[in-house]
């Protein structure tokens, strides 16, 4: 996948506001997990286990990675 590492995506927070972040990609075979930092923690964006086809415009902040 050709991915611009400086591409910022919109992420919707639980309070319905939006932030822009550059996601870090973790490859797991054919799947990719997108991770962002927010409040000094790392979070998955989206469900975290979906197959990424292209780049959606908006994501939702997912589970925190411990």
N, C-alpha and C positions, 0 to 999 in steps of 0.2 A: 504494500500500500504506500503510495507516495503521500507523505504527510508533512505539512509545513510545521516545524517544531515551534514556530512563533505564532501559530494560529490561536487566537483566543476564542473561547466558546462562552456562551451565556449559560449561567447556572442559576436556577431558581431555588432560593432558600425556603425553609419551612414557613417563614413569615411573608412569603409571596414577593419579596424583593429579589433583584437580580444582581449577580456579580459576574465579572469577566475574569477568567483564568486560562492559563495554558495547561492543558492536561498532560500528565505523564502516562505513557502507554506501557502496559505490562502484557507481553504476549504469552498466551497459553495455547500452543498449537495453532489451530485456525481461529481461535477466539482472542479477543483483545479486551483487557480491562482498562478503563480510563480512570485515573486517580488525580485528584486535585488537593492542594493544601488550603485549609480554611481554619482560622483560629488556632494555628499551630498544631493542627491534627490533619491526618490524611483521610480523605473520604473517597469512596467510589462515586462515580456519577452515573445516573441511571440505575438499573438493577445490578450493574457490575458484571453480569455474566452473559449479556446479550452479544450477538454477533454484530459488529459495527460495519455497516455498509454505507460508505460515504460519511458525511458529517452532518448530523441534524443541527438545526439552528439553536434550539434550546434543550438543555438537559435539566434534570432535577438532582439536587444533592442527595446522595444515597447514604449507605451505611458507613460508619466510621471504622477505619482499619486500626486494630489495636496492636 
